[in-house]
Amino acid sequence: MKRALAVLAAALLTAAGLATAAYAEEVQHIDNGTFDSGTAPWWNTGNAPVSAVDGRLCAEVPGGLANPWDGAIGHSDIPLVDGDAYRLTFSASASVPVTVRANVQLNEAPYTTALSREVALTGTPQTFVYDFSGNLDSSNGVFTFQLGGSAEPFTFCLDDVSLTSEAGSSGPEQVENGDFADGTAGWYSYGTTSTAVVDGKLCSEVPGGLANPWDGGVGQNGVTLVAGAAYTFSFDASAAPGATVRAAVQLGVDPYTSFLTRDVVLTGETQHLEFTLTSPVDTEQAQVAFQVGANPTAYTFCLDNVSLIGGEEEPPYVPDTGPRVRVNQVGYLPAGPKNATVVTAATDPLPWELTKGTTVLASGQSTPRGVDQASGQNVHTIDFSAYRTAGTGYTLTADGETSHPFDISADVYKQLRSDALQFFYIQRSGIAIDGALVGEQYARPAGHLDVAPNRGDTDVPCQPGVCGYRLDARGGWYDAGDHGKYVVNGGIATAQLLGAFERTKTAASAGAGAALGDSTLRLPERGNGTPDVLDEARWELEFLLRMQVPAGQPRAGMAHHKMHDAAWTGLPLQPEDDPQQRELHPPSTAATLNLAAAAAQGARLFAPYDAPFAAKALTAAKTAYAAAKANPAVYADPNDGTGGGTYSDNDVSDEFYWAAAELYLTTGEAPYLADVTASAHHTSADVFGPVGFGWGSTAALGRLDLATVPSGLPAAERQRLRTSVLAAADAYLTTQAGQAYGLPMPGHRGAYFWGANSNVLNNMAVLATAYDLSGDARYRDGAIQGMDYILGRNALNHSYVTGWGEKASKNQHSRIFGNQLDASLPNPPAGSIAGGANAGLDDPYAKQLLEGCQPMFCYVDHIESYATNEVAVNWNSALAWVASFLADQGAAAPPAVRCKVDYVIHGSWSGGFTAQVTLTNTGTTAINGWAVRWAFLGGQQVTQSWLADTTQSGATVTARNQSHNRVIQPGSTKTFGFNGTSHGPNPVPGLFTVNGAACG
């Protein structure tokens, strides 16, 4: 990181084993860095002409360039050597205040950077100094200044450029992100008031009066040491106004054996410190630790350029992919598709056998598929769908390899529905997690209820300058691996849990929602008469309501975009131990519309169970929508990423469409319908894109609900919407057919991004909805086959769901589930899905380990890889929705339709209506005893019935025959009627069943 030159002249420390840094035998890599002989060999892009002016190189940079790299100057032929120590110095200025970027990087794809720094310039020349270590070997490096991105044109001038290196002499670097270029990634902190990267340094505010050095600290776990190897431990540190800090290299688990310990007296001036040690042990569980306690007064501790060099170079990472026959490691439905993928060099079909023990049950020939785009592997596929016998312990053998075992069972997904939903309770904020419900390993006190050391969430201030009020923002779910709570992620996650329940009102295979009813999950609310999935969704929905700007305040009715810690914390850290100040971040239009949509949907679903809460939610939704229309372009700051994710989104047209759709479905009011039909998303096929929908692209949620939820839309318009869902599903089936691993996602690098597993699942949800609408088994089978990829049929032979599969994710990035860093903590609970393969490699751990990976290989099950292996509520909500659908598909085939129901509302008045139901037997045998079942849209209640005995639970009504009309002969009808109450739209229910079977 940049340091003033005076800081580099640190005092010589004479303690045993301590010395200043040396920069001997330096090699200069810059030719003509003083520009005494013109500008050669420096190059420039054509839009930034350069010349030598008064002994400096000056470039004329145009304004309005979209990206930093659109205008540049540079020096090529820089040798890059992994492990070598580099020092870059230069003097630079600009005619207007501007920030440019200095990079030392590979001069060819993938353009990996060894150093990348933003440089803030003014008209006065400044000298900059950076030290860094080489991270790759290449003779094709380049030093470049990226000059684009300024709205104004300016003159950039450069002088006294030097880039030197010295050969690394002691072995590989063992510390990751020691220069904090990637924020606090890889570093933990505890016992401090705050820890954050400030001006390129990791700085902690340390309270005074901690009794012991180890009562507070920062450090890095997972350091590898080799017995007998020599190491050099170095760092730059300061403490203002002054303190004694204990620096240690030690075992990171009990008994925390120390291999090097030094008490270092620090002042406000940065010192460079260097120690040597020899490791007495082989371990992968060492840590670099800075113990900051035992000082009488508070101080600020800052750290930079932490390095531990020595030991052995780690061998190139090669993932353990197990047998080359890749299957769904959990199992298959008896009547569903059963496919596998074989990695092989063969180009001709291969024989395969399905076995149980030593018995061969089925056999056939594979289908060669060539080289798979996403994995780079030559593969074949195997289809053994014809085998339908239920059982356990099956394996598939081909090309001399035998797969992981799997089951064939109608109940193969039954527990996954429960596990995926159970994740949310364990992720709750503001409530003690009861170990008696979910296992003692997950029990913990309530987090963030303003019990020390917590500083939130019952009375949370805004970021400085954002607002003058405070909010009670308790509750909700911790969004992902951090302790933040985000309205945009919470909105879609809540909607998908609500949607999983709402689907049961209209989907013939959903069993009227019995599997999602009260007491189906292990929740403290079980037994309260409300379906448990709604109870869980309410925990987040109530938090979303608390994030609304109060009346009388600027932007009243909008929703704060997010709330989280003022600075990033390290891993692991339990919620109740978080010492950071919690802050509300500015409202945004996107968050406001997420609140409006989720609250409107919740209002109609909670109406039969808690009418006052439903009314509260609907009022909040209407208020939020009006506030969004009054503030249609208030966007989250993409740079507001200290202490939490940004979740910025500058296109909220999709959120407007989604919110208007939900408000129309709940209220039936014309203004919302007008906004729905006026939206470009209402007719656009792009609503269902090839790579799926997610928190930043929510229009599909509106389209799916308009197609499935009963409403007053004209029949032709509703059919058009339904047809659009089927067309999208057809496109996903085409994509799936082209993928040798059977997922409904393209194979190019752009389809493998942060959290892409949830988008795969959301494409499966579109397929599932197409089946619910049409009954076409092709869509059902497409959704079922897509789950194979998630549960192990992929290039890594890896299930992305904890506890599901022979080889499954278990070290997801999470401060709560930190077992990989602290064995006393649990792994994530069963049913937690990892984000998945991410070709962007957007975290330092994955980037260092997986550089150059084929897209499907860009994943590692390690807690430090937040860009491939995090948990998140909006990813688990997608899993929960799909798992709920799959758990409903155990039957071999839906029963044949042998009845017809005509439902007619004969009269309506304020608060009430009369309806008549006519049941026709369209089958060939008599119906001897009947029970007609349907679910209302919202809070309608049957108050009186005739010619049938009716009961109602929530929105679901069951009408049973009386003794005189028990039998319905083929072609005959029976009619009954009822009076009911209604306080909103009252459309014809979307599904009628007779004796559990769907009617036409």
N, C-alpha and C positions, 0 to 999 in steps of 0.2 A: 504494500500500500504506500501511497505518497507520504513522504516525511520531509520536513524541512532539513536542509543540509546540516544545520547546527545540531539537530537531534542525532544525526548519524555519528557524531563524534562523542560517543558515550564514554564515560570514565572506565578505565581499566580496572577490572575487579580481580583481586588476587587470592580470593578464597580457593581452597583446594578444588581442582577440577574445573575452574572457572576461567574463561578467557574471552576477549573480544573477538568479533568475527574477523576473518582474514579474507582478503580478496587478492591473493597472490597469483602469479602466472596467468594474468588475464589475457584473453584474446579479443581483439577489437573486430567487430563485424560490420561496421559502418564505414563506407568509403565516402570521403568528402562530406563529413558531418558539419564542417564549418563554412562550407559553400564559398571557399576562397577561389575555387576554380570553376565557378558557375554552378549549374544544377545537376549535371551528370554525376552519378548514374541514377539519380532519382527520377521516378516516373510520376505521371499525373493522368487523371481522366480528362477527356477532351473538354469537359465543361468547366474545368478549374485550371486555367493556364497559369504557369509558374514562371518566375524569373528571379535572378539574383539581384537583390536590392540592398546596397550598403552592407554586403557581407552576410546577408540572410536570404533564405529561400522564402519567397512570398507567393501565395496563390490567391487568385481572384475567384471567390466562391459565389455562385449565383444563389439568390433566395428561392424558396419554394420547392426545393428538392424534397421528395416525399420521404426518403429513407436516408439514414446516415451514410450508407455505402454508395449512394447515387453520385457522390462527388468525393474524390480521394486523391492523396499523394502517397508515395511509398518508396521503399527500398527493398529490392528483391535479393535473392541468394543469401538468405540468413540460415545458417545451419542450426537445426534444432536437435538437441541431445537430451534424452530422458535422464533426469537426475542432475544435470549440470546446473550450476548456480549462475544466474544472469543478473546484470544490472543495466537498466536503461536510464539515461539522463538526457534532458533536452531543455531548451529555453523556447518559449512560445508566447505569442500574443495574437489578439484579433482586434480589428478596428471597431467592432461592437461587442458587447458582452455576449458570449456564446459558449456552448458546451460542445466539444468535439470528442471523438473516441480514438484512443491510441491502442492499436492491436499488434501483438506479435503472434503470428499464426501460420498455419499451413497454407500454402499458396495453391492449393488444389482441393477438390471435394474430399472430405466434408468440411474443409476450412476450419479445422479444430484450432482453438485459441490456446496459446500458452500464457498470454497476458492480455487482458482487455480492461481498459480503464476509461471512465469518463473524465475529461479534463476541462475544467471551467476556466475560460480565458477572459481577459480584459485588454484594454489598450496598453497596459504596462507589461513588458516582458517578465515572465516568471520562470523560475527553474524548477523542474520536476524530477524526482528520483523515484524509481521503482525497482525493487528486488523481487525476483521470482525464480522458480525452479522449472526446468524443462520437463514437459510431460509426454513427449513423444520423440521419436527418432525420424528425422527427415532432413535431406539437404535442400529441400524446396520450401524454405520458410520465407516469410515476408514481414517487414515492419511497415505498418500503414497508419495513416491518419484518415479516419472517415469523417468527412466535413459536411455532409448533407443534413437536412432536417431543419435548418433555420428559415424562418419566413423572410428575413432580410438578407440582402447580399452583404458580404464582408470580405475583408482582406485578412488572410491567415499568414503569419510570418513565423519562421522556425530558424533556430540556430543552435550550435554547440550540441549536436546530436551524437550520443555515444551509446553503443550497445555492446557490452563485454560479457564474457563468460569465463568460468573456470570449470575444469572437469570435476564432476562429483567424485569424491575420493573414498567415500565411506559406505557406499551402498544405496539402496533405494529409500525413498521417502515413505515413512510409515504413518504420518499424520495427513488426514484429508482436510482440505479447505483451511489450511493453516494461515492463509492470507485473508480469509473471510470474504473472498470475492463472491461467494455464494451465501452471504448472510451468515446466519448461525447454524446452517446445515451441518450436521454431524457433531455438534457441540451441545453439552448439557449444562444446565446451571441450577443451583438450588441455594436457598438461604439468602438470596440477594433481593433487593427491592425491585430491581429491573435489570435485564440484560438485553443488549441490542448492539447492532453494528452501527457505529457512529464515525463518520469520516474514515471509513475503511478499517476501523479497529473494533474489536469486540470489547465493549465497555459494560461494566456492572456497577450498579450503585449498591455499596455494601454497608449495611447498618453497623453502627458501633455497638459494643457490648456483647458480641457473641462470645460465649465462654471458651470455645475451643477452635483451633484453626479449621478443623473439618466440619464445623457447623455451617459453613457456607463455602461455595466453590463453583468453579467452572472447569470443564474438561472434556475429554473425548474418550469414549470406550471403544472396545473392539480392536485394540492395537496388538499387532503380532510381534512377538519377541522370539529370538532363536537362542538357545543355550550356548554360551561361549562367544557369542557375537558381540562386537564393539559397536556402540551407538554414540552419536553426537546429538544432544538435546539442546536446542537453542530457541530463543524467543525474544521479542521486544516487549517491554512492559513499563508501565508507569502507575503511580497511585497519587492522587491529589486529594488532600494536601500531603499525604504521606502515610505509609503503612508497611508492615512486614507481611509478606505473602510466602506461603510454603509451596514450592514447586516440586512436583514428584512424578516419577515414573514408577508405577506400582501395579500389583494385581488388581483388577477391577471387580473382583468378587471376593467374598469372605475366604480367607482371613486378611485380605488387602495387604499382602506382603509388599514392603517397599524395596525397590531396586535402586532408587536414587531419591534422596530428599535433601532439599536446600531451602533454608529460610533466607529470603532475599529482602533486603531493605530497599524500598522503592520511594521515589519522590515524584513530583509532578513532571520532571524531565524524563523522557523516554530513554531507557537503557537497553542495550543489546546484551543478552546473557547467553553463555554457552557452557554446557557441561558435557562430560563424557562418562559413560558407564559400560559395564559388561554384564549382559543378562545371565543370570544363573539358571534360567528355566526356559523351556519351550512352552509357549502359551499363545493363544489367540484371544485371550481375555484380559490383557493388560490395559492400562489407561494412563493417559497424560492428565495430570490433575493439578489445579491451582487452588489451594485451600486458603480462603481469604478471611476466615474468622479470627477471633482473639485480638482484635484491635479495639482500643477504648472508644474511638470516635469514628463516625461515618466517613467514608471516602469513596472516590471513584477509581476503580481499577480498570485499566485498559491494556489490551493485549493484541499483539500482531506478529505476523511472520513466525508462527510456531512450527517447529520442525523437529522431527526425530529421524535421523538418517542412520541407516545401518541394517544389519541382518541380511536376509536373502530376498531377492526379487521374487515377488509372487509369481507363480507360473501363470501363463495365460488362462483366463477363465474359460472353462468348457462346461456347459451345463450338463447335469446328469439327466439324460432324456430316457433312460430305461429301455425297455423292449421297443423294437421298431414297429410293432403292431400297436396302433393307437386307437383306443376305444373310449367310450363313456365309462369312466372308472366306477361309477355308481351303478348304472344299469339302464335297462330299456323296458318300456311298456310292452306287454305281450302283443297287443294289436298295433303297436306303433312301428315306425321305421327303425331299422337296426343297421347301422353303417359303421365301418371302421376304415382307417387309413393305414397303409403300409409304406414305410420309408425303405426304398430298395434301389439298387442299381439296375435291376432287371427292366427290360423294355417290353417283354412278352408277358402274357397273363401268367399268374402264379396260382398253384393249388392252395386252397385254404381249408381248415377244419375247425368246426366248433366242437369243443369237448367239455365234458364234466368228469373230472378225475381222469380215468383212462378210456372212457367211453366216447367215441366219436358220434355226435348227434346230427351233424349236418356238414356238408362240404360243397365246394364249388371252385370257380375260377375268379381271380381278381380282375379288375378293369384298369389297365394302365392309364395314367392321367398326365404323364409328362412332368415337367418341372413346375412346381407350385410357385406362383408369383410371390406370395407372402412369406414363404419359408425358404425358397431357393432349393428345396429338396425335390428329387425325383420320387414320385409317389404313385401308388395304386390305391384304388378303393375296393372295399368288400361290402356287399349287400347281403345280409343274412336275415332280412325281414320275414322271410317265409317261416322261420322257426318261431313258434309262439308259446312254447311250453314254459310255464313259470318255474323258477328254481333259483338256486344260489350257486356261486362258485364256478360260473362258466368261464372259459378262456377261449381265445381265438388264436390259431397258429397259422403262420404263413412265412415263407422264405426262411425257415429255420428259427423263427422268433415266436415267442408266446406272450400274449398280452397280459396286462394286469387282469385280475379276476373281476367279474361283474355279475349282477343279478338280472333276472327278468321277472318283473313283478308289477302288478297293477297298482301297488302301493309305493313304488320306488320314489315318488316325489312327495309323498304325504308328509313326512317329517320335515322335508326341506321348506315347505310352506311355513311351518311353525318356527323353524330355526331362523329363517330369513326375517320374519316379523319380530322374533324375540330380540334380535339385535338392537332394536330401537329402545326397548326398555333399559338395556344395559348401557346405552349411549345417552340416557337422560341426564339433564342438568337440573340441579335444585331439588333433588330428592335422594334419600338414602337408598342404595340398591340392596335389596333383600336377598341374601345368600340362600335363604330357605326356598326361594322361588327359582333361582337360576344357578345355584351352586356357590358354595362359600368362597371359591376363588375369585368370584366377581363381586362379592359384597364390598361396599365402600360407603363412607359417610357421604352426606349430601355435599355437592360441590357448588361453590359460588352462591352462598346465601349470606355473604358478608360476615362470616365467622373467620377470624384471623387464622392464617395469614391472607385469606381471600379478601379482595377489595372489589366486590360486586357479588350478586347482580341485582340486589333489591333496591339500590339507589345509585343509578349509574349516570355519570355526567357525560356530556358530549366531549369530543375532541376540542381542544382549545380553539375558540373562535367559531364553533359550529352552532351552538345554541346556548340559551341561558337557563335551561331547565334540566331536570334529572328525571329518569324514568325507572320504574320497577320493571326490569327486564328479566326476571327470574324464569326458570323453567326452560322448556324446549329441549332440543337435542344438541349435543356437541356435534358439530357439522362433520368432522373428519378426524384426522390424526391430531388436530390441535384442540384448544378449548373454545374456539370461536363459535359464534352462532350467526348464521347468515340467512336473510329473508329469502333471497332468490333460490338458494339451495333448499331451504326449508319449505318453500312454496311448492316446488315440483314434487318433493318427497312426500309432503302431506297429501297432495293431489293423487299421487299414485297409490297410497294406502287407502284413501277414500275411494279411489277408482276400483281397487280390488274388491271392495265391498259392493259398490254400486253395480259392478258387472253382474253380481249374483241376482240382481233384480230382473235382468233381461236375457241372460245366457242360459240356454237349455241344459248345459252340462254342469251348471254350478250348484246344483242341489239346494237351491233357494238359500244359499249362504250358511247352511248349518255348520260347515267347517270353519267359518269365520265368526261364529256367534259368541255369545257370552260364555266365559270360562273355557275358551279354546286355547288361550295363551296364559302364560304364567305371569300375570300382572297383579299389582295390588288392587286394581279396580275390579277384578273378576268377581262375578256374582252380583253385579249391580244392575242387571237387566239390560245393559247396553252391550252390543257386540264388541268384543275385545279389540278388534282392529280399529273401531271408531274411538274407543278409549285411548288407544295409543296415538292415533292421529290428533286427537284433541290436545294431548300434552304439547305438541308442537304448535297447533293452531292457536292455543291460548297465548303462547309466546309471541306469535306473529301479531296478534291483536295488541299486545303490550308495546310493540315497536312502532305503533302509530303516533304521529305527532299530535299532541293535545290541541283541542280547540283553543283558539285565541292566540296561538303561536304562529310565527311565520311558517308557511307551507303546511298549515293544519290539515290533517287527514292523510298526508303522505306517510310512508313508512321509512324509517331509518334503514339504510341498506344493510347494515351489519353492526355487530358489537363484539369486541374481543379485547385481548390484552393490548396494552400500550406498546409492548415490545415482544418479540419472539422469545419463547422459553425453550429450554432444551428437552431432550428425551432421556429417560421417561419422567413423567411428572403427573401425579394424581391430581384430579380437579381440586380436591380439598386442600392441596398443598401449594396451589398457584398463588404467588405473592403479587402478581402484576395488577396495576390499576386497570379496571375495565372501562372501556369508552364506547359511546355511541358514535357512529360515523354518519356523515350527512345523509339526508333522505335521497332517494332516487326514484325515478319514474318506474324503472324495472321492478324494484322491490315493492312499490305501491301496488302495481298491477298483480304481482304474485300474491300479495295479501288479498286483493279484491277477488281474484279467481279462486283461491283456496277457501276463503271464508264463504264465498257464495255457494260453492259446492258443499261445504260443510253444513251450511244452513239448511239445505233441503234434506240432507241425510240425518242430521240430528233432530229435525223437527218432530219425529214420532217419539223420541226418547227424552229430549230436554228442550221443550219449546222456548223457554226464556233464553237459553244459550244460543239456540238457532236464531232467534230474533236479534240477539246481540251481534252474532257473526254477520248476519245479513246487513244490519245497520253499518257495521264497520266496512263491509264490502262496498256498499253503495257510496259511503263517504270517501273511501279510498279511490274508487273509480272516478268520482267527480274531481278529486284532488289531482289525479293523474291527468285528466283532461285539461285541467287548469294549468298544469305544469308538465307538458308533454315531452320535454327534452331535457330533463335533469338527469344527467348520467353520472354513474360512479366513476371516481377518479382512477384511471388505470395505474397511477403511481402510488395509490394509497395501499401499500402492501407491507407496512411495518406492523408486525404482530399478528397478521392474518392475511388471508388471500384477498385479492382485489375484486373478483367477480364483476369486472366491468363489462358493459354491454351497451353499445351506442346505437343499436337498432331495436327499438321496443315495439315495433308494429306488430310483432307476433304476440307479445304480452298483451297489447290492447285487444287483439282478436280473441285470445284465450279468455281474458277477463270478461269481455262483452258476452261471449258465448255462455260462460257459467252464470252470469247474472241474468241473461235471457232465460236459460233453462230453469232457473230457480224462481224467477218472478213472472216470466211471460210478458214483460213490459216492452212496449213498442220501441222506445228509444234504444234499448240495448240491441234489439233485433236489427234496427236500422244501422247501428255501428257494425254488427256482424256482417250484414250483407254488403256494406260499403267497403269492407276491408279487402284488399287484394288477396289476402290469405284465404278468403272464403272460396275462391275459385282456382287458386294456383295449385298446380301439381307439385310445386317445390316444397309444399308443406311436409311431404314425406320424402326427404332427401336420401340419397344412397347410403350415407353414413349415419342416418338416424337422427332422432331429436334428443334434446337434453336441456339443461338449465338455461342455456343461452338461445335456445330455439324451441319455443313452447307452443307454436301454432298448432302442431299436431294434436296436442292435448285437447284444444278446442274442437278440432275437426272430429276426433274420435268420439267425444261426448255428444256433439250434435248428431252424429250418425247413430248413436246407440241409446241415448237417454230419451225417453218419451217427451214430446213437446208439441207445441201448436204449429210447428213448421208445416207448410203444405206438403202433401204426400210426394209430389213430384220433386220438390226440393230436397226432402229427406232422402229420397231414393238416389238423387244425384250425389249426395254426400256419401251414401253407402257404397255407391259404385266407385267413387274415388278411393275409398279404403280398399276395395277389392283390386283396383288397378295398381295401387301401391304394393299390395301383397303379391300380386303377380310379378311385379318388378323384383321384389325381394326373392321370390322363388327362382327367378331367372339368375339372379346373382348367386344364390345358394348352389344352384346346379353347376355353376362354373367354378366353385371352390372345392378343392379336393378334401378339405377339412370340414366341409358341410355347414359353414356359417353364412348367414345372410348379410354379408359385408364384403365390399370389394377387397381385392388383394394388394392394392397399391399402398405405398408408404403413408399417404395422406389419410388412410382409413385406420391407422394405428396411432392413436393419440392419447393424451392424458384422460384416463377414465373411459376408454373406448369400450370396455366390457359392458358398461351400462348402455351404450348406444346399440351394441349387438342385441342386448336384451330388449331394448325398446323397439328394434325392428321385429323381434320375435313377438312383441305385444301387438304390433300391427297385424302380423300373420294370425295371431290368436283371435283378434277382434274380427278379422275377415271370416274366420271359421264360425265364430259366434253369430255373425250376421247371415252367413250363407249356408252353413252346414256342410260346405265342401271340404272333404277330408284332406285335400291337398294342402290347404292352409294349416290345418291341425298338425299334419305330419311335418310341415316346414318348421313350425314352432317347436315341435318335439325334437327334431333333428338339430336345431340350433343349439339346444342345451348340451349336446354332445361336446361341442367346442369348449364351453365353459367348464365342463366337468372332466376334461382330460383328453379329448380327441383333438389335439393340437400339436404343433411342432415340438413343444417342450414336454409333451406327455405329462401335463401338469393340470390338476384341478385348481381353479381359482377361488374355490369356496372352502373356507376352513372347515375341517371335519368331514368333508365329503370327497371321498376318493382315496386311493392308495397313496398318492403323492399329491398333497394339497397345500395351498398357501397357509402359513401359520405365523409368519413374522411381519405382518402388515405394519406399515408406518402408523404408529399411534402412541400418544403419551400415556394413555391408560393401560393398553395391553403391551407392556414393555418387556415381556419375558426374555427376549433375545439380549437385552441389556441388563436385566435384573431378574435373576431366576426366581425371586420371591413373587414376581408379578405373573399374571396369566398371559397366555396367548389370546388372541381374539376368540370370541365364542364361535361355536359351530354355526354356520350360516352367514358368516361375514365374507363378502366378496372383495377381492382385490381389484384395483383399477385396471390392471392388465397391460399387455404389451404396448409400448409407447415408443415409436420410432424417433420421436423428438428428443428422447433421453434428457429430459428437462431437470434432472437433479445431478449433482456432482458424483454421487456414488454410481449411479447407472451409467453416466457418461464415461467415467474412468474405466468401468468394468466392461461395458458392452459396445464401445465405439465401433462402428462399422457393421453392426448386427443387421441381419435380415429382419424385416418388420415383426414377424411372429416370434422372433427370438429376443426381442427388446424388452425383456422382463427379468427381474431377479427378486426372489423371495427374501428380501432383507429389509430390516426396519428403517435403514437410512435411505432407501429408495422411495421417496414420497411420490415421484412422478410415475412409477410403474406399480407401486405396491401399497398405496394408501387405502384406508377404508373411507367411505363417505356415505352419508344418509341417502343422497339421491342415487347412488349406485345400488345400495341395498334395497331401496324402494322399487327399483326396476326389477331386481331379482325377486322380491316378494310378490310383485304383480304376476310375473311369469310363472314362478313356482306355484302360486295359487291356481293359475290356469292349468298347469301341467298336472297338479294333484287331482284335478277334476276329470282327467282324461283316462282313468283306469279302465273304464268299461270298454268292451270289445267294439261296440257300436251303439249309437243312441237308438232307443226303441223306435219302431215305426210309428209314424203319426196316424192315429186312428180316432181323432176327434177334432172338432172345430168349436171355437168359442166366439160368439158375437157379443160385444160389450157396448152398450148404448147408454149415454146419459140423456135421460128424458127431461130433466129440468134442473136448473141451477138457480140459486138465490144467494144473497150475501151470506156467506158462511156455510152454505149447505148445497146438497145436490141429491138427486134420485137417479139410480142406475138400474138397468136390467141386463141380465146375463142369460144368454141362450146357449146351451151345450148340445152339440150334435154329435152323434156316434157315426163316424165315417168309416168304421171298421166293418169286419165281417162277422163278428161275434158280439153278443150282448155285453154291455157294461153292467155288472152286478155290484152296485155300490160305487159311489163316486165322491171324490174330494177335489174341488177346483181351487187352485191356489194362484195368487198374483200378488204383486207388490206395488203399492202406490209410489208416486214420484217423491212425495214429501210427507207432510203431517196429516194427510186425510185420515179420518176415522169413521168406521162403520158404526152407526148408532142404532140401527133397526134393520132387520131383514125378514123376508117372507119366502116361503117355499124352499128354504135351505137354512141350516144351522151354521152361523158364522162365528169364527173366533179370529182375533187379531193379535199379532205380536210385532211390535214396531210398525213398520210399513207393510208387513206381509199379512194377507188375509187368506183364510181357508174357509171355504163354503162346502159343507157336507150335505149329502142327501138326507131327506126325511124318509120315514118309513114308506110313504105312499109313492115316492118317485125314485126309488132305489135303482130300478132296472131301466136301462135305456137300450132298446133294441137297435140293431143296425139300421141306419137311415133315420132314426127317430131323434126327437129333441126333448129337452127339459129346460124349463125357464125358472129363474128365481130373480128376486130383486132386493134392493136395500136402499136405505137413506144413509147419508154420511155428511160429515163436516169437512169443509175445505176453506183454506185461507190463502189461496194463491192459485197458480195454474193447476189444472186438473185433467191432464191428458189421459188418453186410454193407456192402461198399463202395457208394457212392452212384451210381456211373456205371460201365458197362461199354461198351467200344467193340470192334467187330470190324473190322479193317482200317481203323481210323480213324473209322468211322461208329458213332453211338450205337445201342445195342440197347435193346429194350423190357424 
